[in-house]
Amino acid sequence: MNQGRIWTVVNPTVGLPLLLGSVTVIAILVHAAVLNNTAWFPKYWQGGAAVAAAPAAPAPAAAPAKK
């Protein structure tokens, strides 16, 4: 372990819950920021209607075959 000596300063029963708790808080803050600052994400969760594709242009008529 690269930083194994940290546990001589901080007890693992205190340090690990603080680490995991801070990761959880940061993840919640990031998700809240995405929900509040984008227009597409709430629509995605609400099941917004998909944008209809434009109708395809008709194919040009083929030239008559020569005999």
mmCIF file as Biopython writes it, N, C-alpha, C and O atoms, coordinates in Angstrom:
data_model
#
loop_
_atom_site.group_PDB
_atom_site.id
_atom_site.type_symbol
_atom_site.label_atom_id
_atom_site.label_alt_id
_atom_site.label_comp_id
_atom_site.label_asym_id
_atom_site.label_entity_id
_atom_site.label_seq_id
_atom_site.pdbx_PDB_ins_code
_atom_site.Cartn_x
_atom_site.Cartn_y
_atom_site.Cartn_z
_atom_site.occupancy
_atom_site.B_iso_or_equiv
_atom_site.auth_seq_id
_atom_site.auth_asym_id
_atom_site.pdbx_PDB_model_num
ATOM 1   N N  . MET A ? 1  ? 0.849   -1.166 0.000   1.0 0.0 1  A 1 
ATOM 2   C CA . MET A ? 1  ? 0.000   0.000  0.000   1.0 0.0 1  A 1 
ATOM 3   C C  . MET A ? 1  ? 0.897   1.232  0.000   1.0 0.0 1  A 1 
ATOM 4   O O  . MET A ? 1  ? 1.827   1.333  0.801   1.0 0.0 1  A 1 
ATOM 5   N N  . ASN A ? 2  ? 0.620   2.141  -0.878  1.0 0.0 2  A 1 
ATOM 6   C CA . ASN A ? 2  ? 1.455   3.320  -1.060  1.0 0.0 2  A 1 
ATOM 7   C C  . ASN A ? 2  ? 1.397   4.248  0.158   1.0 0.0 2  A 1 
ATOM 8   O O  . ASN A ? 2  ? 2.430   4.748  0.602   1.0 0.0 2  A 1 
ATOM 9   N N  . GLN A ? 3  ? 0.217   4.478  0.692   1.0 0.0 3  A 1 
ATOM 10  C CA . GLN A ? 3  ? 0.050   5.407  1.810   1.0 0.0 3  A 1 
ATOM 11  C C  . GLN A ? 3  ? -0.352  4.662  3.087   1.0 0.0 3  A 1 
ATOM 12  O O  . GLN A ? 3  ? -1.184  5.152  3.851   1.0 0.0 3  A 1 
ATOM 13  N N  . GLY A ? 4  ? 0.223   3.502  3.319   1.0 0.0 4  A 1 
ATOM 14  C CA . GLY A ? 4  ? -0.157  2.666  4.454   1.0 0.0 4  A 1 
ATOM 15  C C  . GLY A ? 4  ? 0.127   3.289  5.811   1.0 0.0 4  A 1 
ATOM 16  O O  . GLY A ? 4  ? -0.542  2.960  6.791   1.0 0.0 4  A 1 
ATOM 17  N N  . ARG A ? 5  ? 1.095   4.174  5.886   1.0 0.0 5  A 1 
ATOM 18  C CA . ARG A ? 5  ? 1.446   4.765  7.178   1.0 0.0 5  A 1 
ATOM 19  C C  . ARG A ? 5  ? 0.442   5.804  7.653   1.0 0.0 5  A 1 
ATOM 20  O O  . ARG A ? 5  ? 0.536   6.258  8.794   1.0 0.0 5  A 1 
ATOM 21  N N  . ILE A ? 6  ? -0.523  6.199  6.813   1.0 0.0 6  A 1 
ATOM 22  C CA . ILE A ? 6  ? -1.539  7.157  7.241   1.0 0.0 6  A 1 
ATOM 23  C C  . ILE A ? 6  ? -2.333  6.609  8.416   1.0 0.0 6  A 1 
ATOM 24  O O  . ILE A ? 6  ? -2.824  7.370  9.250   1.0 0.0 6  A 1 
ATOM 25  N N  . TRP A ? 7  ? -2.461  5.270  8.483   1.0 0.0 7  A 1 
ATOM 26  C CA . TRP A ? 7  ? -3.269  4.664  9.542   1.0 0.0 7  A 1 
ATOM 27  C C  . TRP A ? 7  ? -2.544  4.685  10.884  1.0 0.0 7  A 1 
ATOM 28  O O  . TRP A ? 7  ? -3.135  4.303  11.895  1.0 0.0 7  A 1 
ATOM 29  N N  . THR A ? 8  ? -1.274  5.120  10.929  1.0 0.0 8  A 1 
ATOM 30  C CA . THR A ? 8  ? -0.610  5.355  12.218  1.0 0.0 8  A 1 
ATOM 31  C C  . THR A ? 8  ? -1.022  6.697  12.782  1.0 0.0 8  A 1 
ATOM 32  O O  . THR A ? 8  ? -0.846  6.943  13.975  1.0 0.0 8  A 1 
ATOM 33  N N  . VAL A ? 9  ? -1.570  7.574  11.949  1.0 0.0 9  A 1 
ATOM 34  C CA . VAL A ? 9  ? -2.013  8.902  12.377  1.0 0.0 9  A 1 
ATOM 35  C C  . VAL A ? 9  ? -3.526  8.927  12.565  1.0 0.0 9  A 1 
ATOM 36  O O  . VAL A ? 9  ? -4.027  9.473  13.547  1.0 0.0 9  A 1 
ATOM 37  N N  . VAL A ? 10 ? -4.252  8.332  11.613  1.0 0.0 10 A 1 
ATOM 38  C CA . VAL A ? 10 ? -5.714  8.331  11.632  1.0 0.0 10 A 1 
ATOM 39  C C  . VAL A ? 10 ? -6.174  6.897  11.807  1.0 0.0 10 A 1 
ATOM 40  O O  . VAL A ? 10 ? -5.746  6.004  11.076  1.0 0.0 10 A 1 
ATOM 41  N N  . ASN A ? 11 ? -7.039  6.681  12.770  1.0 0.0 11 A 1 
ATOM 42  C CA . ASN A ? 11 ? -7.586  5.351  13.023  1.0 0.0 11 A 1 
ATOM 43  C C  . ASN A ? 11 ? -8.488  4.945  11.844  1.0 0.0 11 A 1 
ATOM 44  O O  . ASN A ? 11 ? -9.313  5.753  11.419  1.0 0.0 11 A 1 
ATOM 45  N N  . PRO A ? 12 ? -8.359  3.731  11.307  1.0 0.0 12 A 1 
ATOM 46  C CA . PRO A ? 12 ? -9.198  3.317  10.178  1.0 0.0 12 A 1 
ATOM 47  C C  . PRO A ? 12 ? -10.693 3.352  10.473  1.0 0.0 12 A 1 
ATOM 48  O O  . PRO A ? 12 ? -11.491 3.544  9.556   1.0 0.0 12 A 1 
ATOM 49  N N  . THR A ? 13 ? -11.085 3.173  11.720  1.0 0.0 13 A 1 
ATOM 50  C CA . THR A ? 13 ? -12.517 3.220  12.040  1.0 0.0 13 A 1 
ATOM 51  C C  . THR A ? 13 ? -13.061 4.641  11.936  1.0 0.0 13 A 1 
ATOM 52  O O  . THR A ? 13 ? -14.275 4.835  11.896  1.0 0.0 13 A 1 
ATOM 53  N N  . VAL A ? 14 ? -12.188 5.624  11.893  1.0 0.0 14 A 1 
ATOM 54  C CA . VAL A ? 14 ? -12.603 7.019  11.699  1.0 0.0 14 A 1 
ATOM 55  C C  . VAL A ? 14 ? -12.333 7.437  10.258  1.0 0.0 14 A 1 
ATOM 56  O O  . VAL A ? 14 ? -13.180 8.070  9.627   1.0 0.0 14 A 1 
ATOM 57  N N  . GLY A ? 15 ? -11.170 7.092  9.737   1.0 0.0 15 A 1 
ATOM 58  C CA . GLY A ? 15 ? -10.749 7.554  8.421   1.0 0.0 15 A 1 
ATOM 59  C C  . GLY A ? 15 ? -11.559 6.989  7.274   1.0 0.0 15 A 1 
ATOM 60  O O  . GLY A ? 15 ? -11.924 7.723  6.356   1.0 0.0 15 A 1 
ATOM 61  N N  . LEU A ? 16 ? -11.846 5.701  7.310   1.0 0.0 16 A 1 
ATOM 62  C CA . LEU A ? 16 ? -12.597 5.094  6.206   1.0 0.0 16 A 1 
ATOM 63  C C  . LEU A ? 16 ? -14.030 5.623  6.091   1.0 0.0 16 A 1 
ATOM 64  O O  . LEU A ? 16 ? -14.461 5.940  4.982   1.0 0.0 16 A 1 
ATOM 65  N N  . PRO A ? 17 ? -14.778 5.731  7.183   1.0 0.0 17 A 1 
ATOM 66  C CA . PRO A ? 17 ? -16.111 6.334  7.041   1.0 0.0 17 A 1 
ATOM 67  C C  . PRO A ? 17 ? -16.061 7.782  6.559   1.0 0.0 17 A 1 
ATOM 68  O O  . PRO A ? 17 ? -16.929 8.210  5.798   1.0 0.0 17 A 1 
ATOM 69  N N  . LEU A ? 18 ? -15.055 8.539  6.996   1.0 0.0 18 A 1 
ATOM 70  C CA . LEU A ? 18 ? -14.929 9.915  6.505   1.0 0.0 18 A 1 
ATOM 71  C C  . LEU A ? 18 ? -14.626 9.941  5.013   1.0 0.0 18 A 1 
ATOM 72  O O  . LEU A ? 18 ? -15.192 10.751 4.279   1.0 0.0 18 A 1 
ATOM 73  N N  . LEU A ? 19 ? -13.746 9.066  4.563   1.0 0.0 19 A 1 
ATOM 74  C CA . LEU A ? 19 ? -13.409 9.000  3.147   1.0 0.0 19 A 1 
ATOM 75  C C  . LEU A ? 19 ? -14.630 8.608  2.321   1.0 0.0 19 A 1 
ATOM 76  O O  . LEU A ? 19 ? -14.960 9.276  1.341   1.0 0.0 19 A 1 
ATOM 77  N N  . LEU A ? 20 ? -15.291 7.540  2.711   1.0 0.0 20 A 1 
ATOM 78  C CA . LEU A ? 20 ? -16.454 7.066  1.949   1.0 0.0 20 A 1 
ATOM 79  C C  . LEU A ? 20 ? -17.612 8.060  2.020   1.0 0.0 20 A 1 
ATOM 80  O O  . LEU A ? 20 ? -18.337 8.246  1.043   1.0 0.0 20 A 1 
ATOM 81  N N  . GLY A ? 21 ? -17.779 8.690  3.166   1.0 0.0 21 A 1 
ATOM 82  C CA . GLY A ? 21 ? -18.825 9.699  3.307   1.0 0.0 21 A 1 
ATOM 83  C C  . GLY A ? 21 ? -18.567 10.907 2.423   1.0 0.0 21 A 1 
ATOM 84  O O  . GLY A ? 21 ? -19.496 11.447 1.821   1.0 0.0 21 A 1 
ATOM 85  N N  . SER A ? 22 ? -17.308 11.337 2.340   1.0 0.0 22 A 1 
ATOM 86  C CA . SER A ? 22 ? -16.994 12.490 1.484   1.0 0.0 22 A 1 
ATOM 87  C C  . SER A ? 22 ? -17.179 12.145 0.005   1.0 0.0 22 A 1 
ATOM 88  O O  . SER A ? 22 ? -17.620 12.994 -0.770  1.0 0.0 22 A 1 
ATOM 89  N N  . VAL A ? 23 ? -16.857 10.940 -0.392  1.0 0.0 23 A 1 
ATOM 90  C CA . VAL A ? 23 ? -17.085 10.522 -1.777  1.0 0.0 23 A 1 
ATOM 91  C C  . VAL A ? 23 ? -18.585 10.524 -2.078  1.0 0.0 23 A 1 
ATOM 92  O O  . VAL A ? 23 ? -19.000 10.938 -3.160  1.0 0.0 23 A 1 
ATOM 93  N N  . THR A ? 24 ? -19.384 10.068 -1.138  1.0 0.0 24 A 1 
ATOM 94  C CA . THR A ? 24 ? -20.838 10.045 -1.326  1.0 0.0 24 A 1 
ATOM 95  C C  . THR A ? 24 ? -21.392 11.458 -1.455  1.0 0.0 24 A 1 
ATOM 96  O O  . THR A ? 24 ? -22.225 11.722 -2.322  1.0 0.0 24 A 1 
ATOM 97  N N  . VAL A ? 25 ? -20.939 12.359 -0.606  1.0 0.0 25 A 1 
ATOM 98  C CA . VAL A ? 25 ? -21.417 13.748 -0.653  1.0 0.0 25 A 1 
ATOM 99  C C  . VAL A ? 25 ? -21.037 14.401 -1.978  1.0 0.0 25 A 1 
ATOM 100 O O  . VAL A ? 25 ? -21.849 15.111 -2.572  1.0 0.0 25 A 1 
ATOM 101 N N  . ILE A ? 26 ? -19.823 14.171 -2.441  1.0 0.0 26 A 1 
ATOM 102 C CA . ILE A ? 26 ? -19.390 14.749 -3.716  1.0 0.0 26 A 1 
ATOM 103 C C  . ILE A ? 26 ? -20.233 14.202 -4.861  1.0 0.0 26 A 1 
ATOM 104 O O  . ILE A ? 26 ? -20.623 14.957 -5.752  1.0 0.0 26 A 1 
ATOM 105 N N  . ALA A ? 27 ? -20.522 12.897 -4.855  1.0 0.0 27 A 1 
ATOM 106 C CA . ALA A ? 27 ? -21.339 12.299 -5.924  1.0 0.0 27 A 1 
ATOM 107 C C  . ALA A ? 27 ? -22.748 12.886 -5.925  1.0 0.0 27 A 1 
ATOM 108 O O  . ALA A ? 27 ? -23.308 13.147 -6.990  1.0 0.0 27 A 1 
ATOM 109 N N  . ILE A ? 28 ? -23.319 13.093 -4.754  1.0 0.0 28 A 1 
ATOM 110 C CA . ILE A ? 28 ? -24.663 13.681 -4.672  1.0 0.0 28 A 1 
ATOM 111 C C  . ILE A ? 28 ? -24.647 15.113 -5.180  1.0 0.0 28 A 1 
ATOM 112 O O  . ILE A ? 28 ? -25.569 15.527 -5.883  1.0 0.0 28 A 1 
ATOM 113 N N  . LEU A ? 29 ? -23.613 15.878 -4.836  1.0 0.0 29 A 1 
ATOM 114 C CA . LEU A ? 29 ? -23.511 17.261 -5.313  1.0 0.0 29 A 1 
ATOM 115 C C  . LEU A ? 29 ? -23.363 17.325 -6.836  1.0 0.0 29 A 1 
ATOM 116 O O  . LEU A ? 29 ? -23.947 18.199 -7.477  1.0 0.0 29 A 1 
ATOM 117 N N  . VAL A ? 30 ? -22.601 16.424 -7.406  1.0 0.0 30 A 1 
ATOM 118 C CA . VAL A ? 30 ? -22.443 16.405 -8.861  1.0 0.0 30 A 1 
ATOM 119 C C  . VAL A ? 30 ? -23.766 16.063 -9.534  1.0 0.0 30 A 1 
ATOM 120 O O  . VAL A ? 30 ? -24.135 16.689 -10.527 1.0 0.0 30 A 1 
ATOM 121 N N  . HIS A ? 31 ? -24.482 15.078 -9.004  1.0 0.0 31 A 1 
ATOM 122 C CA . HIS A ? 31 ? -25.773 14.721 -9.595  1.0 0.0 31 A 1 
ATOM 123 C C  . HIS A ? 31 ? -26.776 15.865 -9.453  1.0 0.0 31 A 1 
ATOM 124 O O  . HIS A ? 31 ? -27.547 16.119 -10.378 1.0 0.0 31 A 1 
ATOM 125 N N  . ALA A ? 32 ? -26.783 16.540 -8.344  1.0 0.0 32 A 1 
ATOM 126 C CA . ALA A ? 32 ? -27.683 17.679 -8.156  1.0 0.0 32 A 1 
ATOM 127 C C  . ALA A ? 32 ? -27.348 18.797 -9.133  1.0 0.0 32 A 1 
ATOM 128 O O  . ALA A ? 32 ? -28.250 19.435 -9.675  1.0 0.0 32 A 1 
ATOM 129 N N  . ALA A ? 33 ? -26.063 19.040 -9.364  1.0 0.0 33 A 1 
ATOM 130 C CA . ALA A ? 33 ? -25.665 20.072 -10.317 1.0 0.0 33 A 1 
ATOM 131 C C  . ALA A ? 33 ? -26.118 19.713 -11.730 1.0 0.0 33 A 1 
ATOM 132 O O  . ALA A ? 33 ? -26.569 20.585 -12.472 1.0 0.0 33 A 1 
ATOM 133 N N  . VAL A ? 34 ? -26.004 18.452 -12.108 1.0 0.0 34 A 1 
ATOM 134 C CA . VAL A ? 34 ? -26.448 18.032 -13.442 1.0 0.0 34 A 1 
ATOM 135 C C  . VAL A ? 34 ? -27.961 18.215 -13.558 1.0 0.0 34 A 1 
ATOM 136 O O  . VAL A ? 34 ? -28.446 18.701 -14.580 1.0 0.0 34 A 1 
ATOM 137 N N  . LEU A ? 35 ? -28.700 17.837 -12.535 1.0 0.0 35 A 1 
ATOM 138 C CA . LEU A ? 35 ? -30.153 17.979 -12.588 1.0 0.0 35 A 1 
ATOM 139 C C  . LEU A ? 35 ? -30.591 19.432 -12.673 1.0 0.0 35 A 1 
ATOM 140 O O  . LEU A ? 35 ? -31.562 19.744 -13.362 1.0 0.0 35 A 1 
ATOM 141 N N  . ASN A ? 36 ? -29.890 20.325 -11.986 1.0 0.0 36 A 1 
ATOM 142 C CA . ASN A ? 36 ? -30.297 21.723 -11.932 1.0 0.0 36 A 1 
ATOM 143 C C  . ASN A ? 36 ? -29.786 22.546 -13.107 1.0 0.0 36 A 1 
ATOM 144 O O  . ASN A ? 36 ? -30.341 23.610 -13.381 1.0 0.0 36 A 1 
ATOM 145 N N  . ASN A ? 37 ? -28.760 22.101 -13.803 1.0 0.0 37 A 1 
ATOM 146 C CA . ASN A ? 37 ? -28.133 22.940 -14.821 1.0 0.0 37 A 1 
ATOM 147 C C  . ASN A ? 37 ? -28.261 22.422 -16.240 1.0 0.0 37 A 1 
ATOM 148 O O  . ASN A ? 37 ? -27.652 22.985 -17.150 1.0 0.0 37 A 1 
ATOM 149 N N  . THR A ? 38 ? -29.027 21.376 -16.458 1.0 0.0 38 A 1 
ATOM 150 C CA . THR A ? 38 ? -29.250 20.891 -17.815 1.0 0.0 38 A 1 
ATOM 151 C C  . THR A ? 38 ? -30.747 20.810 -18.075 1.0 0.0 38 A 1 
ATOM 152 O O  . THR A ? 38 ? -31.547 20.629 -17.158 1.0 0.0 38 A 1 
ATOM 153 N N  . ALA A ? 39 ? -31.100 20.946 -19.332 1.0 0.0 39 A 1 
ATOM 154 C CA . ALA A ? 39 ? -32.513 20.852 -19.700 1.0 0.0 39 A 1 
ATOM 155 C C  . ALA A ? 39 ? -32.882 19.436 -20.118 1.0 0.0 39 A 1 
ATOM 156 O O  . ALA A ? 39 ? -34.040 19.038 -19.989 1.0 0.0 39 A 1 
ATOM 157 N N  . TRP A ? 40 ? -31.925 18.678 -20.611 1.0 0.0 40 A 1 
ATOM 158 C CA . TRP A ? 40 ? -32.235 17.368 -21.164 1.0 0.0 40 A 1 
ATOM 159 C C  . TRP A ? 40 ? -32.370 16.291 -20.099 1.0 0.0 40 A 1 
ATOM 160 O O  . TRP A ? 40 ? -33.121 15.336 -20.300 1.0 0.0 40 A 1 
ATOM 161 N N  . PHE A ? 41 ? -31.677 16.407 -18.978 1.0 0.0 41 A 1 
ATOM 162 C CA . PHE A ? 41 ? -31.681 15.319 -18.000 1.0 0.0 41 A 1 
ATOM 163 C C  . PHE A ? 41 ? -33.039 15.138 -17.321 1.0 0.0 41 A 1 
ATOM 164 O O  . PHE A ? 41 ? -33.505 14.003 -17.222 1.0 0.0 41 A 1 
ATOM 165 N N  . PRO A ? 42 ? -33.694 16.198 -16.850 1.0 0.0 42 A 1 
ATOM 166 C CA . PRO A ? 42 ? -35.045 15.996 -16.283 1.0 0.0 42 A 1 
ATOM 167 C C  . PRO A ? 42 ? -36.038 15.463 -17.320 1.0 0.0 42 A 1 
ATOM 168 O O  . PRO A ? 42 ? -36.915 14.665 -16.990 1.0 0.0 42 A 1 
ATOM 169 N N  . LYS A ? 43 ? -35.896 15.904 -18.565 1.0 0.0 43 A 1 
ATOM 170 C CA . LYS A ? 43 ? -36.783 15.378 -19.610 1.0 0.0 43 A 1 
ATOM 171 C C  . LYS A ? 43 ? -36.527 13.894 -19.828 1.0 0.0 43 A 1 
ATOM 172 O O  . LYS A ? 43 ? -37.457 13.128 -20.081 1.0 0.0 43 A 1 
ATOM 173 N N  . TYR A ? 44 ? -35.279 13.497 -19.731 1.0 0.0 44 A 1 
ATOM 174 C CA . TYR A ? 44 ? -34.922 12.081 -19.885 1.0 0.0 44 A 1 
ATOM 175 C C  . TYR A ? 44 ? -35.588 11.247 -18.795 1.0 0.0 44 A 1 
ATOM 176 O O  . TYR A ? 44 ? -36.132 10.177 -19.066 1.0 0.0 44 A 1 
ATOM 177 N N  . TRP A ? 45 ? -35.542 11.748 -17.556 1.0 0.0 45 A 1 
ATOM 178 C CA . TRP A ? 45 ? -36.160 11.018 -16.451 1.0 0.0 45 A 1 
ATOM 179 C C  . TRP A ? 45 ? -37.680 10.993 -16.561 1.0 0.0 45 A 1 
ATOM 180 O O  . TRP A ? 45 ? -38.315 10.039 -16.111 1.0 0.0 45 A 1 
ATOM 181 N N  . GLN A ? 46 ? -38.271 12.028 -17.152 1.0 0.0 46 A 1 
ATOM 182 C CA . GLN A ? 46 ? -39.720 12.093 -17.305 1.0 0.0 46 A 1 
ATOM 183 C C  . GLN A ? 46 ? -40.189 11.313 -18.517 1.0 0.0 46 A 1 
ATOM 184 O O  . GLN A ? 46 ? -41.394 11.179 -18.728 1.0 0.0 46 A 1 
ATOM 185 N N  . GLY A ? 47 ? -39.280 10.801 -19.309 1.0 0.0 47 A 1 
ATOM 186 C CA . GLY A ? 47 ? -39.668 10.034 -20.491 1.0 0.0 47 A 1 
ATOM 187 C C  . GLY A ? 47 ? -40.141 10.921 -21.609 1.0 0.0 47 A 1 
ATOM 188 O O  . GLY A ? 47 ? -41.144 10.624 -22.258 1.0 0.0 47 A 1 
ATOM 189 N N  . GLY A ? 48 ? -39.431 12.014 -21.848 1.0 0.0 48 A 1 
ATOM 190 C CA . GLY A ? 48 ? -39.796 12.962 -22.899 1.0 0.0 48 A 1 
ATOM 191 C C  . GLY A ? 48 ? -39.912 12.275 -24.248 1.0 0.0 48 A 1 
ATOM 192 O O  . GLY A ? 48 ? -39.222 11.295 -24.531 1.0 0.0 48 A 1 
ATOM 193 N N  . ALA A ? 49 ? -40.791 12.805 -25.063 1.0 0.0 49 A 1 
ATOM 194 C CA . ALA A ? 49 ? -41.017 12.219 -26.390 1.0 0.0 49 A 1 
ATOM 195 C C  . ALA A ? 49 ? -39.767 12.369 -27.240 1.0 0.0 49 A 1 
ATOM 196 O O  . ALA A ? 49 ? -39.082 13.391 -27.189 1.0 0.0 49 A 1 
ATOM 197 N N  . ALA A ? 50 ? -39.488 11.361 -28.004 1.0 0.0 50 A 1 
ATOM 198 C CA . ALA A ? 50 ? -38.340 11.392 -28.904 1.0 0.0 50 A 1 
ATOM 199 C C  . ALA A ? 50 ? -38.645 12.311 -30.069 1.0 0.0 50 A 1 
ATOM 200 O O  . ALA A ? 50 ? -39.794 12.430 -30.494 1.0 0.0 50 A 1 
ATOM 201 N N  . VAL A ? 51 ? -37.624 12.952 -30.578 1.0 0.0 51 A 1 
ATOM 202 C CA . VAL A ? 51 ? -37.797 13.827 -31.729 1.0 0.0 51 A 1 
ATOM 203 C C  . VAL A ? 51 ? -38.023 12.953 -32.952 1.0 0.0 51 A 1 
ATOM 204 O O  . VAL A ? 51 ? -37.258 12.027 -33.222 1.0 0.0 51 A 1 
ATOM 205 N N  . ALA A ? 52 ? -39.088 13.261 -33.687 1.0 0.0 52 A 1 
ATOM 206 C CA . ALA A ? 52 ? -39.415 12.466 -34.874 1.0 0.0 52 A 1 
ATOM 207 C C  . ALA A ? 52 ? -38.393 12.756 -35.970 1.0 0.0 52 A 1 
ATOM 208 O O  . ALA A ? 52 ? -37.986 13.899 -36.176 1.0 0.0 52 A 1 
ATOM 209 N N  . ALA A ? 53 ? -38.000 11.722 -36.649 1.0 0.0 53 A 1 
ATOM 210 C CA . ALA A ? 53 ? -37.040 11.873 -37.741 1.0 0.0 53 A 1 
ATOM 211 C C  . ALA A ? 53 ? -37.739 12.512 -38.943 1.0 0.0 53 A 1 
ATOM 212 O O  . ALA A ? 53 ? -38.922 12.276 -39.188 1.0 0.0 53 A 1 
ATOM 213 N N  . ALA A ? 54 ? -36.994 13.314 -39.677 1.0 0.0 54 A 1 
ATOM 214 C CA . ALA A ? 54 ? -37.548 13.942 -40.871 1.0 0.0 54 A 1 
ATOM 215 C C  . ALA A ? 54 ? -37.787 12.864 -41.929 1.0 0.0 54 A 1 
ATOM 216 O O  . ALA A ? 54 ? -37.010 11.914 -42.033 1.0 0.0 54 A 1 
ATOM 217 N N  . PRO A ? 55 ? -38.854 13.005 -42.712 1.0 0.0 55 A 1 
ATOM 218 C CA . PRO A ? 55 ? -39.114 11.993 -43.740 1.0 0.0 55 A 1 
ATOM 219 C C  . PRO A ? 55 ? -37.979 11.998 -44.767 1.0 0.0 55 A 1 
ATOM 220 O O  . PRO A ? 55 ? -37.428 13.043 -45.112 1.0 0.0 55 A 1 
ATOM 221 N N  . ALA A ? 56 ? -37.657 10.824 -45.229 1.0 0.0 56 A 1 
ATOM 222 C CA . ALA A ? 56 ? -36.580 10.681 -46.202 1.0 0.0 56 A 1 
ATOM 223 C C  . ALA A ? 56 ? -37.017 11.244 -47.547 1.0 0.0 56 A 1 
ATOM 224 O O  . ALA A ? 56 ? -38.183 11.137 -47.928 1.0 0.0 56 A 1 
ATOM 225 N N  . ALA A ? 57 ? -36.075 11.841 -48.257 1.0 0.0 57 A 1 
ATOM 226 C CA . ALA A ? 57 ? -36.372 12.375 -49.588 1.0 0.0 57 A 1 
ATOM 227 C C  . ALA A ? 57 ? -36.608 11.201 -50.541 1.0 0.0 57 A 1 
ATOM 228 O O  . ALA A ? 57 ? -35.938 10.173 -50.445 1.0 0.0 57 A 1 
ATOM 229 N N  . PRO A ? 58 ? -37.566 11.360 -51.464 1.0 0.0 58 A 1 
ATOM 230 C CA . PRO A ? 58 ? -37.808 10.256 -52.392 1.0 0.0 58 A 1 
ATOM 231 C C  . PRO A ? 58 ? -36.588 10.022 -53.284 1.0 0.0 58 A 1 
ATOM 232 O O  . PRO A ? 58 ? -35.881 10.958 -53.658 1.0 0.0 58 A 1 
ATOM 233 N N  . ALA A ? 59 ? -36.367 8.789  -53.605 1.0 0.0 59 A 1 
ATOM 234 C CA . ALA A ? 59 ? -35.239 8.433  -54.456 1.0 0.0 59 A 1 
ATOM 235 C C  . ALA A ? 59 ? -35.530 8.892  -55.885 1.0 0.0 59 A 1 
ATOM 236 O O  . ALA A ? 59 ? -36.676 8.837  -56.332 1.0 0.0 59 A 1 
ATOM 237 N N  . PRO A ? 60 ? -34.503 9.342  -56.600 1.0 0.0 60 A 1 
ATOM 238 C CA . PRO A ? 60 ? -34.750 9.773  -57.992 1.0 0.0 60 A 1 
ATOM 239 C C  . PRO A ? 60 ? -35.163 8.567  -58.853 1.0 0.0 60 A 1 
ATOM 240 O O  . PRO A ? 60 ? -34.730 7.434  -58.640 1.0 0.0 60 A 1 
ATOM 241 N N  . ALA A ? 61 ? -36.005 8.868  -59.815 1.0 0.0 61 A 1 
ATOM 242 C CA . ALA A ? 61 ? -36.492 7.805  -60.709 1.0 0.0 61 A 1 
ATOM 243 C C  . ALA A ? 61 ? -35.338 7.274  -61.543 1.0 0.0 61 A 1 
ATOM 244 O O  . ALA A ? 61 ? -34.479 8.037  -61.986 1.0 0.0 61 A 1 
ATOM 245 N N  . ALA A ? 62 ? -35.322 5.986  -61.752 1.0 0.0 62 A 1 
ATOM 246 C CA . ALA A ? 62 ? -34.264 5.370  -62.550 1.0 0.0 62 A 1 
ATOM 247 C C  . ALA A ? 62 ? -34.523 5.616  -64.025 1.0 0.0 62 A 1 
ATOM 248 O O  . ALA A ? 62 ? -35.672 5.678  -64.463 1.0 0.0 62 A 1 
ATOM 249 N N  . ALA A ? 63 ? -33.459 5.754  -64.780 1.0 0.0 63 A 1 
ATOM 250 C CA . ALA A ? 63 ? -33.596 5.955  -66.225 1.0 0.0 63 A 1 
ATOM 251 C C  . ALA A ? 63 ? -34.111 4.656  -66.846 1.0 0.0 63 A 1 
ATOM 252 O O  . ALA A ? 63 ? -33.787 3.571  -66.365 1.0 0.0 63 A 1 
ATOM 253 N N  . PRO A ? 64 ? -34.904 4.759  -67.901 1.0 0.0 64 A 1 
ATOM 254 C CA . PRO A ? 64 ? -35.401 3.549  -68.544 1.0 0.0 64 A 1 
ATOM 255 C C  . PRO A ? 64 ? -34.242 2.730  -69.137 1.0 0.0 64 A 1 
ATOM 256 O O  . PRO A ? 64 ? -33.263 3.281  -69.641 1.0 0.0 64 A 1 
ATOM 257 N N  . ALA A ? 65 ? -34.379 1.444  -69.064 1.0 0.0 65 A 1 
ATOM 258 C CA . ALA A ? 65 ? -33.347 0.560  -69.574 1.0 0.0 65 A 1 
ATOM 259 C C  . ALA A ? 65 ? -33.329 0.587  -71.095 1.0 0.0 65 A 1 
ATOM 260 O O  . ALA A ? 65 ? -34.387 0.623  -71.724 1.0 0.0 65 A 1 
ATOM 261 N N  . LYS A ? 66 ? -32.150 0.571  -71.692 1.0 0.0 66 A 1 
ATOM 262 C CA . LYS A ? 66 ? -32.037 0.562  -73.151 1.0 0.0 66 A 1 
ATOM 263 C C  . LYS A ? 66 ? -32.169 -0.860 -73.658 1.0 0.0 66 A 1 
ATOM 264 O O  . LYS A ? 66 ? -31.706 -1.808 -73.023 1.0 0.0 66 A 1 
ATOM 265 N N  . LYS A ? 67 ? -32.809 -0.997 -74.817 1.0 0.0 67 A 1 
ATOM 266 C CA . LYS A ? 67 ? -33.035 -2.315 -75.392 1.0 0.0 67 A 1 
ATOM 267 C C  . LYS A ? 67 ? -31.967 -2.682 -76.358 1.0 0.0 67 A 1 
ATOM 268 O O  . LYS A ? 67 ? -32.005 -3.768 -76.937 1.0 0.0 67 A 1 
#
